[in-house]
Amino acid sequence: MHLASSLASPSIHNPSRRLWILATLIACIANHATPANAETQPEPSKPNVLFIAVDDLASTLGCYGDVVAKTPNIDRLAATGTCFRRAYNQLPLCNPTRASVMTGLRPDQIKVYDLDRHFRDEVPNVVTLSQAFQQAGYFAARVGKIYHYNVPASIGTDGFDDPPSWNQTVNPKGCDKDEEHLIFNAEPHRKISGALSWLAADGEDEEQTDGMIGTEAIRIMREKKDEPFFLGVGFFRPHTPYVAPKKYFDMYPLESLRLPYAPAGDRDDIPTAAFAHNCPVPNYGLDEPTLLKATQAYYACVSFVDAQVGRLLDALEEQGLADNTIVVFWSDHGYHLGEHNGVWQKRTLFEEGAQSPLIIRDPSQTGHGSCNRIVEFVDIYPTLTDLAGIESPSGLAGRSLKPLLNDPVAQWNGTAITQVLRPADDRLPEQVMGCSIRTHRYRYTEWAEGRHGVELYDHQSDPNEFKNLAEDPDERALAVIRRLRPLLRAKASGEIPTVPVNPARL
């Protein structure tokens, strides 16, 4: 019998007994408790985070409208979460962008512009994203590449990692490293890590480094399923060399592929600095059949990684974790496959280099589907801490995307800032910082604060950025430039760094 009904029962005549029952009820109410024999509601568990990073992935995904890509697993993640179709990285180079994501700070705040500088050289006490989760009682682990590795030479090592960020790190090393001698290099004068190079490998997925990364991540999920975890899973492909099992190459017959279209004079109104120093010659001077084979190899790697993402998503379901796990899928930057008559790889401020895949699935979100609002990668950190209900450090550069997860068309008014540093070379007499701002309609870019060129593209009429309106601007273009320049300068100075920079590693 419950205490309240006992108090009302006519069978309770003993005044002392009645007083004891009344006192017990008052104590229960005062302590926000329930009587001992009443059912209690368990506290909601902390949501896990599965943090999936992919290296050098363009928006070559079905969910981003690519009609060639075969990516059913990433597409199903997008269908059950939010696919941010206009998400922009802060600097299209591995080390700077990864350091920016994990610190929630812009390149000018952490002073990381090349592949050799660690963010703690500038901000030694910064609390990284995974550290914030550690401080909230999470187990934080990394499998594969989250911070920068010198791919592929350091596969199997910690690379340029940050030990305070993790309780555990796992560095698989697969047969792709052992079989480097089999890789075809279309540019023998370059290392395979920076050249168009590829291998249709024999063997199974789990013999490759990325397949092993998937296996190890699933193992950690199983081991830690009864405690909150932040699990970073970093895949190496489709970074060069493009290595994947042969079956993924077979998914993309060469006769089905084409190089991107651009008008014949597309480069005429583009500043020299806009083209990356490691790709100054259109298409590296390679012929079309070779370029199509590189394209095939790239897409093969995309589908190979997609299969590993599918394994992770299946494991969440199998372990009963899907309903309590936030999944984040991102690429460190965009990537070129021959746009603008022959731009390849990264390091540009064109849309293909600055825009990057970003998909977030939160079990509690009320909205789903594609979001076309302008968001930035510095928004990832405050979004995850907000969704998990944990404390963020002060001074983060971005803001939570939670409103867009609940309503993809919510009012947002976003802009995105991306920058990149060019070394002095035979094209440029000095180091040049390029800074670009993307609004819903426009992209405006300055090289060395305009001394080495200016670009303005209207995405309403020119989504491929073929016409540089700043080359011979009319009054309307000048008005846009006057409006966007102070917004750009507020978040990216455009100044040459005073910290050490290795020109060979830009």
C-alpha positions as CSV (number, residue, x, y, z in Angstrom):
1,M,0.0,0.0,0.0
2,H,1.3,3.5,-0.9
3,L,2.1,5.9,2.0
4,A,-0.6,8.4,0.8
5,S,-3.3,5.8,0.8
6,S,-2.1,4.5,4.1
7,L,-2.5,7.9,5.6
8,A,-6.1,8.1,4.4
9,S,-7.0,4.6,5.5
10,P,-9.5,4.4,8.3
11,S,-7.5,1.5,9.7
12,I,-4.7,3.8,10.8
13,H,-5.8,5.0,14.2
14,N,-2.4,5.3,15.9
15,P,-1.5,9.0,16.0
16,S,2.2,8.2,16.1
17,R,1.9,6.0,13.1
18,R,0.0,8.8,11.2
19,L,2.6,11.4,12.1
20,W,5.4,9.1,10.9
21,I,3.7,8.6,7.5
22,L,3.0,12.3,7.1
23,A,6.7,13.1,7.9
24,T,7.9,10.6,5.4
25,L,5.7,12.0,2.7
26,I,6.9,15.6,3.4
27,A,10.6,14.4,3.3
28,C,10.0,12.7,0.0
29,I,8.5,15.8,-1.6
30,A,11.2,18.1,-0.2
31,N,14.0,15.9,-1.6
32,H,12.2,15.6,-5.0
33,A,12.2,11.8,-4.3
34,T,9.5,9.2,-4.5
35,P,8.7,6.6,-1.9
36,A,10.9,3.6,-1.9
37,N,8.4,1.3,-3.5
38,A,7.5,3.7,-6.3
39,E,9.1,3.4,-9.8
40,T,11.9,5.9,-10.5
41,Q,12.9,7.3,-13.9
42,P,16.6,6.7,-14.9
43,E,18.6,9.7,-15.8
44,P,19.0,10.1,-19.5
45,S,22.4,8.7,-20.7
46,K,25.0,11.0,-22.3
47,P,24.9,10.7,-26.1
48,N,27.9,9.1,-27.7
49,V,29.7,10.8,-30.6
50,L,31.0,9.0,-33.7
51,F,33.2,11.5,-35.4
52,I,34.1,10.4,-39.0
53,A,36.7,12.3,-40.9
54,V,37.6,11.6,-44.5
55,D,40.8,12.8,-46.2
56,D,40.5,14.9,-49.4
57,L,36.9,14.1,-50.1
58,A,35.1,16.4,-52.6
59,S,31.3,16.6,-52.7
60,T,31.5,13.5,-54.9
61,L,28.6,11.9,-53.1
62,G,25.1,11.0,-54.2
63,C,23.5,13.1,-51.4
64,Y,25.4,16.2,-52.8
65,G,23.9,15.6,-56.2
66,D,26.9,13.8,-57.9
67,V,25.3,11.5,-60.4
68,V,28.4,9.4,-60.9
69,A,29.2,8.6,-57.3
70,K,28.0,5.3,-55.8
71,T,27.8,6.1,-52.0
72,P,24.7,4.4,-50.6
73,N,25.9,4.4,-47.0
74,I,26.8,8.0,-46.7
75,D,23.6,8.8,-48.5
76,R,21.5,6.9,-46.0
77,L,23.3,8.8,-43.2
78,A,22.4,12.1,-44.9
79,A,18.8,11.0,-45.3
80,T,18.4,10.3,-41.6
81,G,20.3,13.4,-40.5
82,T,21.1,16.8,-42.0
83,C,23.3,17.2,-45.1
84,F,24.9,20.7,-45.0
85,R,25.3,21.4,-48.7
86,R,27.1,24.7,-48.1
87,A,29.6,23.9,-45.4
88,Y,33.1,25.5,-45.8
89,N,36.4,24.7,-44.3
90,Q,38.7,27.4,-43.0
91,L,41.9,26.5,-44.9
92,P,42.0,23.8,-47.6
93,L,45.1,21.9,-46.4
94,C,45.1,18.9,-44.1
95,N,47.0,20.2,-41.0
96,P,45.4,23.7,-40.7
97,T,41.9,22.6,-41.3
98,R,42.0,19.7,-38.9
99,A,43.6,21.9,-36.2
100,S,40.9,24.5,-36.8
101,V,38.1,21.9,-36.5
102,M,39.5,20.4,-33.3
103,T,40.2,23.7,-31.6
104,G,37.1,25.5,-32.9
105,L,39.4,28.5,-33.8
106,R,40.3,30.1,-37.1
107,P,43.7,29.8,-38.7
108,D,44.6,33.3,-37.8
109,Q,43.9,32.5,-34.1
110,I,46.0,29.3,-34.0
111,K,48.6,30.5,-36.5
112,V,48.7,27.2,-38.4
113,Y,49.0,27.6,-42.2
114,D,51.3,24.8,-43.3
115,L,51.8,21.1,-42.7
116,D,54.6,21.5,-40.1
117,R,53.2,23.7,-37.3
118,H,51.3,22.4,-34.3
119,F,48.5,24.5,-33.0
120,R,49.8,24.3,-29.4
121,D,52.8,26.3,-30.4
122,E,50.4,29.3,-30.4
123,V,47.6,28.2,-28.0
124,P,49.3,25.7,-25.6
125,N,46.4,25.5,-23.2
126,V,43.5,25.3,-25.7
127,V,40.9,22.7,-24.9
128,T,40.3,20.6,-28.0
129,L,36.9,19.2,-29.0
130,S,37.6,15.7,-27.7
131,Q,39.2,17.2,-24.5
132,A,35.9,19.0,-23.8
133,F,34.2,15.6,-23.9
134,Q,36.9,14.0,-21.7
135,Q,36.3,16.7,-19.1
136,A,32.6,15.8,-19.2
137,G,33.3,12.2,-18.4
138,Y,33.7,10.7,-21.9
139,F,36.2,8.2,-23.1
140,A,37.9,9.7,-26.1
141,A,39.6,7.5,-28.7
142,R,41.1,8.0,-32.1
143,V,41.5,5.4,-34.9
144,G,43.3,6.6,-38.0
145,K,43.7,10.2,-39.1
146,I,42.0,13.0,-37.2
147,Y,44.9,15.3,-36.8
148,H,47.5,15.5,-39.6
149,Y,49.5,12.5,-40.7
150,N,52.3,12.8,-43.3
151,V,50.4,10.5,-45.6
152,P,51.4,7.9,-46.5
153,A,54.8,7.8,-44.9
154,S,53.5,7.8,-41.4
155,I,50.6,5.3,-41.7
156,G,50.9,3.3,-38.5
157,T,52.3,6.1,-36.4
158,D,50.8,9.0,-34.4
159,G,51.8,11.5,-37.1
160,F,51.2,15.1,-36.1
161,D,48.8,14.2,-33.3
162,D,47.8,15.8,-30.0
163,P,48.2,13.4,-27.1
164,P,46.0,15.3,-24.6
165,S,43.1,14.9,-26.9
166,W,42.7,11.2,-26.5
167,N,42.6,8.4,-23.9
168,Q,43.5,5.9,-26.6
169,T,44.9,6.0,-30.1
170,V,45.0,3.2,-32.7
171,N,47.1,3.4,-35.8
172,P,46.4,0.6,-38.3
173,K,48.8,-0.1,-41.1
174,G,47.5,-2.2,-44.0
175,C,48.8,-3.7,-47.2
176,D,48.5,-0.4,-49.1
177,K,51.6,0.7,-47.3
178,D,53.5,-2.5,-48.0
179,E,52.5,-2.5,-51.7
180,E,53.5,1.1,-52.5
181,H,56.0,-0.3,-55.1
182,L,53.0,-1.4,-57.1
183,I,51.4,2.0,-57.3
184,F,51.3,3.7,-60.7
185,N,52.6,7.3,-60.6
186,A,51.5,9.5,-63.5
187,E,54.0,12.2,-62.3
188,P,57.2,10.3,-61.3
189,H,59.0,13.5,-60.4
190,R,56.5,13.9,-57.4
191,K,56.1,11.7,-54.4
192,I,53.0,9.5,-54.6
193,S,51.4,11.3,-51.7
194,G,51.2,14.5,-53.9
195,A,50.9,13.1,-57.4
196,L,48.1,11.6,-59.4
197,S,48.9,8.0,-58.5
198,W,46.8,4.9,-57.9
199,L,46.5,1.2,-57.5
200,A,43.6,-1.2,-58.1
201,A,44.6,-3.6,-55.3
202,D,44.1,-7.3,-54.9
203,G,42.6,-8.6,-51.7
204,E,39.7,-7.6,-49.4
205,D,38.7,-4.3,-47.7
206,E,40.0,-5.2,-44.3
207,E,43.5,-5.8,-45.6
208,Q,43.7,-2.1,-46.5
209,T,44.5,0.5,-43.8
210,D,41.0,2.1,-44.1
211,G,39.4,-1.3,-43.8
212,M,41.4,-2.0,-40.6
213,I,40.4,1.4,-39.3
214,G,36.8,0.4,-39.6
215,T,37.4,-2.9,-37.8
216,E,39.3,-1.2,-34.9
217,A,36.6,1.4,-34.5
218,I,33.9,-1.2,-34.3
219,R,35.9,-3.1,-31.7
220,I,36.1,0.1,-29.5
221,M,32.4,0.7,-29.9
222,R,31.7,-2.8,-28.6
223,E,34.2,-2.4,-25.7
224,K,32.8,1.0,-24.7
225,K,29.1,0.6,-25.4
226,D,28.2,0.8,-21.7
227,E,30.0,4.2,-21.2
228,P,29.8,7.5,-23.1
229,F,32.4,7.7,-25.8
230,F,33.8,10.2,-28.3
231,L,35.2,8.1,-31.1
232,G,37.2,9.8,-33.8
233,V,37.5,7.6,-37.0
234,G,39.8,9.0,-39.7
235,F,40.0,7.4,-43.1
236,F,43.0,8.1,-45.3
237,R,41.4,7.8,-48.7
238,P,40.7,9.2,-51.2
239,H,43.9,11.1,-50.5
240,T,46.6,10.2,-53.0
241,P,47.7,7.6,-53.8
242,Y,44.3,6.5,-54.8
243,V,44.4,2.9,-53.5
244,A,41.3,0.7,-53.2
245,P,40.4,-3.0,-53.9
246,K,39.9,-3.6,-57.6
247,K,36.1,-4.2,-57.2
248,Y,35.6,-0.5,-56.5
249,F,37.4,0.5,-59.7
250,D,35.1,-1.8,-61.6
251,M,32.1,0.3,-60.4
252,Y,33.3,3.2,-62.6
253,P,34.0,2.1,-66.2
254,L,36.3,4.5,-67.9
255,E,33.8,5.1,-70.8
256,S,31.3,6.4,-68.3
257,L,33.5,9.2,-67.1
258,R,34.1,12.7,-68.3
259,L,36.4,15.6,-67.3
260,P,34.6,18.8,-66.0
261,Y,33.5,21.4,-68.5
262,A,34.9,24.9,-68.5
263,P,34.8,27.5,-71.3
264,A,38.0,27.8,-73.3
265,G,39.0,31.2,-71.8
266,D,38.0,30.4,-68.2
267,R,41.5,31.2,-66.8
268,D,41.9,34.5,-68.5
269,D,40.2,36.5,-65.7
270,I,41.6,34.6,-62.8
271,P,44.6,35.9,-60.8
272,T,47.8,33.9,-60.9
273,A,47.7,33.5,-57.1
274,A,44.4,31.7,-57.3
275,F,46.0,28.6,-58.8
276,A,47.9,26.5,-56.3
277,H,51.7,26.4,-56.6
278,N,51.6,22.6,-56.8
279,C,49.3,22.6,-59.8
280,P,50.4,25.7,-61.9
281,V,50.2,23.8,-65.2
282,P,46.7,22.8,-66.4
283,N,46.1,19.1,-65.7
284,Y,49.8,18.7,-64.8
285,G,50.4,18.4,-68.6
286,L,48.8,14.9,-68.6
287,D,46.7,13.6,-71.4
288,E,42.9,12.9,-71.1
289,P,43.1,9.1,-70.9
290,T,45.5,9.3,-67.9
291,L,43.3,11.9,-66.3
292,L,40.2,9.7,-66.7
293,K,42.1,6.8,-65.0
294,A,42.9,9.2,-62.1
295,T,39.2,10.1,-61.9
296,Q,38.2,6.5,-61.9
297,A,40.7,5.8,-59.1
298,Y,39.4,8.7,-57.1
299,Y,35.8,7.6,-57.3
300,A,36.8,4.0,-56.5
301,C,38.4,5.3,-53.2
302,V,35.2,7.3,-52.4
303,S,33.1,4.1,-52.8
304,F,35.6,2.2,-50.7
305,V,35.4,4.7,-47.9
306,D,31.6,4.7,-48.2
307,A,31.6,0.9,-47.6
308,Q,33.6,1.4,-44.4
309,V,31.2,4.1,-43.2
310,G,28.4,1.6,-43.8
311,R,30.2,-0.9,-41.5
312,L,30.3,1.7,-38.8
313,L,26.6,2.6,-39.2
314,D,25.6,-1.1,-39.1
315,A,27.7,-1.6,-36.0
316,L,25.9,1.2,-34.2
317,E,22.6,-0.6,-35.0
318,E,23.9,-4.0,-34.0
319,Q,25.2,-2.8,-30.7
320,G,22.0,-0.9,-29.9
321,L,23.9,2.5,-29.9
322,A,22.2,4.2,-32.9
323,D,19.5,5.9,-30.8
324,N,22.0,7.4,-28.5
325,T,24.9,8.4,-30.8
326,I,25.5,11.6,-32.6
327,V,27.2,10.9,-35.9
328,V,29.3,13.5,-37.6
329,F,30.7,13.0,-41.1
330,W,33.1,15.5,-42.6
331,S,36.0,15.9,-45.0
332,D,38.9,18.1,-44.1
333,H,38.5,20.2,-47.2
334,G,37.2,20.1,-50.8
335,Y,39.0,18.7,-53.8
336,H,39.5,19.4,-57.5
337,L,39.1,16.8,-60.3
338,G,40.1,19.0,-63.2
339,E,37.8,22.1,-62.9
340,H,38.7,25.4,-64.4
341,N,40.5,23.7,-67.3
342,G,42.8,21.6,-65.2
343,V,42.9,22.3,-61.5
344,W,43.5,19.2,-59.4
345,Q,43.6,18.4,-55.7
346,K,43.3,21.1,-53.0
347,R,44.8,24.5,-51.8
348,T,42.4,26.7,-53.7
349,L,39.7,29.2,-52.7
350,F,37.4,28.2,-55.5
351,E,34.1,26.6,-54.5
352,E,35.5,23.1,-55.1
353,G,38.3,23.7,-52.6
354,A,36.5,25.7,-49.9
355,Q,33.2,23.7,-49.8
356,S,33.4,20.4,-48.0
357,P,31.0,17.6,-47.1
358,L,29.4,17.9,-43.6
359,I,26.6,15.6,-42.4
360,I,25.3,15.5,-38.8
361,R,22.8,13.1,-37.4
362,D,21.5,13.7,-33.9
363,P,18.9,11.2,-32.6
364,S,17.0,14.0,-31.0
365,Q,16.9,16.4,-34.0
366,T,13.4,17.3,-35.3
367,G,14.4,18.2,-38.8
368,H,16.0,16.1,-41.6
369,G,17.3,16.4,-45.1
370,S,19.4,19.0,-46.9
371,C,20.3,22.4,-45.5
372,N,21.4,25.2,-47.9
373,R,22.4,27.7,-45.2
374,I,26.1,28.9,-45.2
375,V,27.9,27.2,-42.3
376,E,31.6,26.8,-41.4
377,F,33.7,24.1,-40.0
378,V,34.4,26.1,-36.8
379,D,30.7,25.5,-36.1
380,I,31.3,21.8,-35.6
381,Y,32.8,22.2,-32.1
382,P,30.0,24.3,-30.5
383,T,27.4,22.2,-32.2
384,L,28.6,18.9,-30.6
385,T,29.0,20.3,-27.2
386,D,25.5,21.9,-27.5
387,L,24.0,18.6,-28.6
388,A,25.7,16.7,-25.8
389,G,24.8,19.3,-23.2
390,I,28.4,19.8,-22.1
391,E,30.3,22.9,-21.4
392,S,32.3,24.6,-24.2
393,P,35.4,26.8,-23.6
394,S,34.8,30.5,-24.1
395,G,36.0,32.2,-27.3
396,L,35.1,29.6,-29.9
397,A,34.9,31.1,-33.4
398,G,31.7,29.4,-34.5
399,R,28.2,28.8,-33.3
400,S,25.9,25.8,-32.8
401,L,24.1,24.4,-35.8
402,K,21.4,22.9,-33.6
403,P,18.7,25.3,-34.9
404,L,19.4,24.0,-38.4
405,L,19.3,20.4,-37.3
406,N,15.8,21.1,-36.0
407,D,14.8,23.2,-39.0
408,P,17.0,23.2,-42.1
409,V,15.4,26.4,-43.4
410,A,15.6,28.4,-40.2
411,Q,16.8,32.0,-40.3
412,W,20.6,31.9,-40.2
413,N,22.4,34.8,-42.1
414,G,25.6,32.8,-42.3
415,T,28.9,33.7,-44.1
416,A,32.0,31.6,-44.4
417,I,35.7,32.6,-44.4
418,T,38.3,30.4,-46.1
419,Q,42.0,31.4,-46.6
420,V,45.2,29.9,-47.9
421,L,48.9,31.0,-47.9
422,R,51.0,30.9,-51.1
423,P,54.8,30.6,-51.0
424,A,57.0,33.0,-53.0
425,D,58.1,31.3,-56.2
426,D,58.7,31.9,-59.9
427,R,55.1,33.0,-60.2
428,L,54.8,35.3,-57.1
429,P,57.6,37.6,-55.8
430,E,56.4,37.3,-52.2
431,Q,54.3,35.2,-49.9
432,V,50.7,35.9,-50.6
433,M,47.7,35.3,-48.3
434,G,44.4,34.7,-50.0
435,C,41.2,35.2,-48.1
436,S,37.7,34.5,-49.4
437,I,34.2,35.1,-48.0
438,R,31.2,33.1,-49.2
439,T,27.7,34.4,-48.7
440,H,24.4,32.9,-49.9
441,R,24.9,34.5,-53.3
442,Y,28.5,35.6,-53.7
443,R,32.1,34.6,-53.3
444,Y,34.6,37.4,-52.9
445,T,38.3,36.7,-52.7
446,E,41.4,38.9,-52.2
447,W,45.0,37.9,-52.8
448,A,47.5,39.9,-50.6
449,E,44.6,42.3,-49.6
450,G,44.0,42.8,-53.4
451,R,47.6,43.6,-54.5
452,H,47.8,40.2,-56.3
453,G,44.3,40.0,-57.5
454,V,40.6,40.1,-56.6
455,E,37.8,37.8,-57.5
456,L,34.0,38.1,-57.3
457,Y,31.6,35.4,-58.5
458,D,27.8,35.6,-58.5
459,H,26.5,32.1,-57.7
460,Q,23.0,32.9,-58.7
461,S,24.0,33.2,-62.3
462,D,27.4,31.6,-62.3
463,P,27.6,28.6,-59.9
464,N,30.8,27.2,-61.5
465,E,32.7,30.5,-61.0
466,F,33.5,31.1,-64.6
467,K,33.0,34.9,-64.7
468,N,35.2,37.0,-62.4
469,L,33.1,40.1,-62.0
470,A,36.0,41.9,-60.2
471,E,38.1,41.9,-63.4
472,D,36.2,44.8,-64.9
473,P,33.6,45.6,-62.2
474,D,30.4,47.6,-62.9
475,E,28.8,49.7,-60.3
476,R,26.7,46.8,-59.0
477,A,29.8,44.6,-58.5
478,L,31.7,47.5,-56.8
479,A,28.8,47.9,-54.4
480,V,29.0,44.1,-53.5
481,I,32.8,44.4,-53.0
482,R,32.4,47.4,-50.7
483,R,29.9,45.5,-48.7
484,L,31.8,42.2,-48.4
485,R,35.4,43.5,-47.9
486,P,34.9,44.6,-44.3
487,L,33.0,41.4,-43.4
488,L,36.0,39.4,-44.8
489,R,38.6,41.5,-43.0
490,A,36.8,41.2,-39.7
491,K,37.7,37.4,-39.6
492,A,40.8,37.1,-41.8
493,S,43.4,39.8,-41.8
494,G,45.1,38.9,-45.1
495,E,48.5,39.7,-43.5
496,I,51.6,37.5,-44.0
497,P,52.2,35.4,-40.9
498,T,54.9,36.4,-38.5
499,V,55.1,32.9,-37.1
500,P,57.5,30.3,-38.7
501,V,56.1,28.9,-42.0
502,N,57.8,26.2,-44.1
503,P,57.3,27.2,-47.8
504,A,57.9,23.6,-48.9
505,R,54.9,22.5,-46.8
506,L,52.3,25.0,-47.8
